[in-house]
Amino acid sequence: MQRIRVGLTGLGAVLLIVAISAAIFETASHQPGSGTNTTLNQSEQSVANMVSANGSEAPSEPLAEIGVTPGAPANNAQASK
């Protein structure tokens, strides 16, 4: 009977800790300044400017564009040269 009491006490303690941590995280997520409406810092703004400056066209081979892998030729005319 003592083992059951100790086990249930431990289970209750774990559930209490989980409930308290969930309440803390939910309160923190509702505070002003958290979330996606925050202002961008300097590096985020520069990255956003670079992305918008590159155009709206998505790269067909992003790894080849950054030089990690060799890219395939764009068309057959360029391949024969």
LOTOR-404134 format. One record per atom (N, C-alpha, C, CB): residue in three letters; z, x, y. Coordinates in pm, whole numbers, plus 50000, padded with zeros to 5 digits. Atoms other than C-alpha are relative to their C-alpha. Glycine has a CB too. Layout:
REM LOTOR-404134
R / code / zz / xx / yy
R / ala / Z / X / Y
...
This chain:
REM LOTOR-404134
R / code / zz / xx / yy
R / met / 50000 / 50083 / 49881
R / met / 50000 / 50000 / 50000
R / met / 50000 / 50088 / 50126
R / met / 50121 / 49906 / 49999
R / gln / 49994 / 49910 / 49885
R / gln / 50073 / 50292 / 50232
R / gln / 49861 / 50058 / 50031
R / gln / 50101 / 50113 / 49975
R / arg / 50136 / 49947 / 49980
R / arg / 49721 / 50434 / 50180
R / arg / 49912 / 49899 / 50071
R / arg / 49937 / 50039 / 49866
R / ile / 50079 / 50103 / 49935
R / ile / 49566 / 50103 / 50279
R / ile / 50039 / 49988 / 50147
R / ile / 50017 / 49864 / 49929
R / arg / 49953 / 50009 / 49862
R / arg / 49781 / 50086 / 50593
R / arg / 49950 / 50118 / 50082
R / arg / 50154 / 49994 / 50004
R / val / 50047 / 49880 / 49929
R / val / 49689 / 50444 / 50690
R / val / 49848 / 49991 / 50022
R / val / 50035 / 50128 / 49920
R / gly / 50146 / 50014 / 49986
R / gly / 49319 / 50375 / 50625
R / gly / 49962 / 49898 / 50105
R / gly / 49940 / 49961 / 49868
R / leu / 50030 / 50103 / 49900
R / leu / 49318 / 50057 / 50829
R / leu / 50040 / 50045 / 50141
R / leu / 50071 / 49869 / 49965
R / thr / 49959 / 49946 / 49870
R / thr / 49507 / 50232 / 51110
R / thr / 49895 / 50099 / 50051
R / thr / 50138 / 50069 / 49989
R / gly / 50106 / 49905 / 49962
R / gly / 49246 / 50510 / 51113
R / gly / 49873 / 49929 / 50039
R / gly / 49971 / 50097 / 49887
R / leu / 50119 / 50077 / 49968
R / leu / 48963 / 50260 / 51108
R / leu / 50016 / 49929 / 50134
R / leu / 49970 / 49897 / 49890
R / gly / 49974 / 50064 / 49872
R / gly / 49122 / 50071 / 51396
R / gly / 49993 / 50098 / 50116
R / gly / 50137 / 49933 / 49999
R / ala / 50005 / 49898 / 49896
R / ala / 49161 / 50393 / 51594
R / ala / 49856 / 50040 / 50032
R / ala / 50081 / 50124 / 49958
R / val / 50140 / 49965 / 49980
R / val / 48795 / 50483 / 51544
R / val / 49927 / 49889 / 50075
R / val / 49930 / 50028 / 49865
R / leu / 50063 / 50112 / 49931
R / leu / 48682 / 50135 / 51649
R / leu / 50045 / 49992 / 50145
R / leu / 50032 / 49869 / 49928
R / leu / 49950 / 50000 / 49863
R / leu / 48903 / 50155 / 51958
R / leu / 49933 / 50109 / 50083
R / leu / 50152 / 50019 / 50001
R / ile / 50066 / 49890 / 49929
R / ile / 48756 / 50492 / 52055
R / ile / 49854 / 49966 / 50029
R / ile / 50008 / 50131 / 49918
R / val / 50141 / 50037 / 49979
R / val / 48400 / 50362 / 52008
R / val / 49988 / 49893 / 50107
R / val / 49937 / 49950 / 49868
R / ala / 50005 / 50107 / 49900
R / ala / 48473 / 50049 / 52215
R / ala / 50027 / 50054 / 50140
R / ala / 50102 / 49890 / 49966
R / ile / 49970 / 49942 / 49869
R / ile / 48626 / 50252 / 52498
R / ile / 49884 / 50084 / 50051
R / ile / 50127 / 50086 / 49992
R / ser / 50114 / 49918 / 49957
R / ser / 48335 / 50499 / 52505
R / ser / 49880 / 49914 / 50036
R / ser / 49962 / 50100 / 49890
R / ala / 50111 / 50089 / 49966
R / ala / 48081 / 50215 / 52503
R / ala / 50024 / 49935 / 50136
R / ala / 49983 / 49892 / 49893
R / ala / 49969 / 50059 / 49870
R / ala / 48259 / 50053 / 52797
R / ala / 49981 / 50101 / 50112
R / ala / 50143 / 49946 / 50001
R / ile / 50016 / 49896 / 49898
R / ile / 48262 / 50383 / 52988
R / ile / 49853 / 50025 / 50027
R / ile / 50069 / 50131 / 49957
R / phe / 50142 / 49975 / 49980
R / phe / 47891 / 50445 / 52930
R / phe / 49929 / 49882 / 50065
R / phe / 49934 / 50033 / 49867
R / glu / 50062 / 50116 / 49937
R / glu / 47798 / 50090 / 53026
R / glu / 50036 / 49994 / 50148
R / glu / 50042 / 49871 / 49930
R / thr / 49959 / 49998 / 49860
R / thr / 47998 / 50118 / 53348
R / thr / 49925 / 50109 / 50075
R / thr / 50151 / 50022 / 50012
R / ala / 50072 / 49890 / 49935
R / ala / 47833 / 50451 / 53427
R / ala / 49854 / 49967 / 50021
R / ala / 50012 / 50127 / 49917
R / ser / 50142 / 50033 / 49984
R / ser / 47486 / 50306 / 53376
R / ser / 49978 / 49896 / 50107
R / ser / 49942 / 49951 / 49869
R / his / 50014 / 50102 / 49896
R / his / 47552 / 50026 / 53627
R / his / 50037 / 50050 / 50138
R / his / 50085 / 49881 / 49966
R / gln / 49964 / 49946 / 49869
R / gln / 47663 / 50255 / 53909
R / gln / 49875 / 50026 / 50081
R / gln / 50083 / 50128 / 49986
R / pro / 50117 / 49972 / 49917
R / pro / 47429 / 50292 / 54206
R / pro / 49965 / 50149 / 49996
R / pro / 50026 / 49956 / 50146
R / gly / 50046 / 49863 / 50005
R / gly / 47220 / 50607 / 54203
R / gly / 49962 / 50046 / 49862
R / gly / 50105 / 50089 / 50054
R / ser / 50041 / 49963 / 50135
R / ser / 47172 / 50613 / 53828
R / ser / 49881 / 49917 / 49961
R / ser / 50115 / 49982 / 49900
R / gly / 50117 / 50074 / 50046
R / gly / 46853 / 50510 / 53658
R / gly / 49872 / 50056 / 50058
R / gly / 50013 / 49854 / 50036
R / thr / 50133 / 49953 / 49960
R / thr / 46490 / 50529 / 53761
R / thr / 49976 / 49987 / 50150
R / thr / 49894 / 49923 / 49926
R / asn / 50022 / 50020 / 49858
R / asn / 46534 / 50436 / 54128
R / asn / 50053 / 50115 / 50085
R / asn / 50064 / 49872 / 50044
R / thr / 49949 / 49886 / 49924
R / thr / 46674 / 50775 / 54229
R / thr / 49884 / 50073 / 50067
R / thr / 50078 / 50096 / 49908
R / thr / 50103 / 49925 / 49931
R / thr / 46487 / 50995 / 54469
R / thr / 49963 / 50124 / 49921
R / thr / 50046 / 50038 / 50142
R / leu / 50047 / 49883 / 50072
R / leu / 46281 / 51281 / 54334
R / leu / 50045 / 50127 / 50071
R / leu / 49846 / 49998 / 49986
R / asn / 49966 / 49873 / 49939
R / asn / 46398 / 51634 / 54388
R / asn / 49872 / 50081 / 50025
R / asn / 50099 / 50079 / 49911
R / gln / 50115 / 49919 / 49959
R / gln / 46169 / 51913 / 54509
R / gln / 49905 / 50032 / 49884
R / gln / 50048 / 50130 / 50063
R / ser / 50087 / 49962 / 50111
R / ser / 46040 / 52025 / 54168
R / ser / 49931 / 49878 / 49940
R / ser / 50080 / 50072 / 49892
R / glu / 50064 / 50121 / 50052
R / glu / 45976 / 51669 / 54049
R / glu / 49888 / 49954 / 50092
R / glu / 50102 / 49888 / 49983
R / gln / 50104 / 50038 / 49905
R / gln / 45779 / 51598 / 54367
R / gln / 49879 / 50091 / 49988
R / gln / 50053 / 50003 / 50141
R / ser / 50113 / 49908 / 50012
R / ser / 45567 / 51911 / 54324
R / ser / 49922 / 49974 / 49871
R / ser / 50048 / 50145 / 50004
R / val / 50069 / 50032 / 50125
R / val / 45489 / 51821 / 53962
R / val / 49922 / 49870 / 50016
R / val / 50101 / 49988 / 49884
R / ala / 50070 / 50126 / 49979
R / ala / 45399 / 51466 / 54065
R / ala / 49876 / 50021 / 50087
R / ala / 50094 / 49898 / 50065
R / asn / 50115 / 49971 / 49915
R / asn / 45169 / 51605 / 54336
R / asn / 49891 / 50071 / 49921
R / asn / 50041 / 50085 / 50119
R / met / 50100 / 49930 / 50081
R / met / 44997 / 51840 / 54088
R / met / 49929 / 49905 / 49906
R / met / 50065 / 50113 / 49922
R / val / 50060 / 50095 / 50093
R / val / 44940 / 51558 / 53842
R / val / 49904 / 49909 / 50074
R / val / 50107 / 49918 / 49928
R / ser / 50088 / 50090 / 49926
R / ser / 44795 / 51330 / 54108
R / ser / 49881 / 50076 / 50058
R / ser / 50077 / 49928 / 50112
R / ala / 50109 / 49922 / 49945
R / ala / 44582 / 51613 / 54251
R / ala / 49894 / 50032 / 49895
R / ala / 50053 / 50128 / 50060
R / asn / 50095 / 49969 / 50106
R / asn / 44420 / 51680 / 53912
R / asn / 49906 / 49885 / 49971
R / asn / 50074 / 50037 / 49875
R / gly / 50086 / 50115 / 50023
R / gly / 44264 / 51335 / 53913
R / gly / 50061 / 49906 / 49899
R / gly / 49863 / 50044 / 49954
R / ser / 49945 / 50101 / 50090
R / ser / 44321 / 51024 / 53713
R / ser / 49944 / 50012 / 49859
R / ser / 49972 / 49861 / 50055
R / glu / 50061 / 49985 / 50132
R / glu / 44107 / 51138 / 53420
R / glu / 50092 / 50080 / 49908
R / glu / 49862 / 50069 / 50011
R / ala / 49915 / 49932 / 50097
R / ala / 44313 / 51230 / 53116
R / ala / 49921 / 50111 / 49930
R / ala / 50058 / 49899 / 49897
R / pro / 50074 / 49893 / 50068
R / pro / 44220 / 51563 / 52953
R / pro / 49969 / 49961 / 49856
R / pro / 50080 / 50132 / 50004
R / ser / 50038 / 50034 / 50137
R / ser / 44032 / 51529 / 52627
R / ser / 50065 / 50096 / 49901
R / ser / 49848 / 50003 / 49985
R / glu / 49935 / 49902 / 50086
R / glu / 44186 / 51846 / 52483
R / glu / 50109 / 50071 / 50081
R / glu / 49897 / 50103 / 49944
R / pro / 49896 / 49940 / 49915
R / pro / 44519 / 51921 / 52653
R / pro / 50041 / 50139 / 49957
R / pro / 50120 / 49911 / 50002
R / leu / 49961 / 49866 / 50044
R / leu / 44599 / 52224 / 52436
R / leu / 49896 / 50104 / 50041
R / leu / 50020 / 50003 / 49849
R / ala / 50104 / 49907 / 49958
R / ala / 44264 / 52385 / 52512
R / ala / 50003 / 50019 / 50151
R / ala / 49862 / 49950 / 49956
R / glu / 49996 / 49992 / 49855
R / glu / 44310 / 52308 / 52880
R / glu / 50106 / 50099 / 50047
R / glu / 50027 / 49864 / 50059
R / ile / 49897 / 49906 / 49959
R / ile / 44631 / 52509 / 52900
R / ile / 49984 / 50137 / 49933
R / ile / 50137 / 49943 / 49968
R / gly / 50032 / 49871 / 50058
R / gly / 44483 / 52789 / 52689
R / gly / 50071 / 50031 / 49871
R / gly / 50031 / 50104 / 50096
R / val / 49929 / 49975 / 50124
R / val / 44681 / 52746 / 52368
R / val / 49903 / 50012 / 49884
R / val / 50102 / 49890 / 49973
R / thr / 50099 / 49997 / 50107
R / thr / 44384 / 52675 / 52142
R / thr / 49861 / 50004 / 50062
R / thr / 50016 / 49877 / 49906
R / pro / 50135 / 50000 / 49945
R / pro / 44012 / 52733 / 52187
R / pro / 49944 / 49858 / 50003
R / pro / 49907 / 50092 / 49918
R / gly / 50053 / 50135 / 49985
R / gly / 43835 / 52423 / 52310
R / gly / 49861 / 49988 / 49941
R / gly / 49996 / 49961 / 50146
R / ala / 50133 / 50029 / 50050
R / ala / 43527 / 52263 / 52163
R / ala / 49907 / 49989 / 50120
R / ala / 49997 / 49871 / 49914
R / pro / 50093 / 50012 / 49888
R / pro / 43214 / 52274 / 52379
R / pro / 49986 / 49854 / 50041
R / pro / 49863 / 50058 / 49963
R / ala / 50009 / 50136 / 49946
R / ala / 43167 / 51971 / 52604
R / ala / 49878 / 49927 / 49945
R / ala / 49995 / 50004 / 50153
R / asn / 50119 / 50062 / 50059
R / asn / 42813 / 51905 / 52477
R / asn / 49917 / 50107 / 49928
R / asn / 49914 / 49929 / 50110
R / asn / 50081 / 49906 / 50079
R / asn / 42543 / 52066 / 52263
R / asn / 49926 / 50101 / 50086
R / asn / 49901 / 49924 / 49915
R / ala / 50071 / 49910 / 49910
R / ala / 42362 / 52221 / 52562
R / ala / 50087 / 50121 / 50033
R / ala / 49957 / 49927 / 50129
R / gln / 49911 / 49888 / 49969
R / gln / 42665 / 52433 / 52646
R / gln / 50026 / 50083 / 49876
R / gln / 50131 / 49949 / 50058
R / ala / 49975 / 49927 / 50124
R / ala / 42712 / 52529 / 52280
R / ala / 49889 / 50098 / 49968
R / ala / 50018 / 49903 / 49885
R / ser / 50112 / 49914 / 50035
R / ser / 42364 / 52680 / 52250
R / ser / 49986 / 50117 / 50097
R / ser / 49873 / 49920 / 49998
R / lys / 50012 / 49891 / 49902
R / lys / 42405 / 52903 / 52558
R / lys / 50085 / 50118 / 49966
R / lys / 50037 / 49953 / 50137
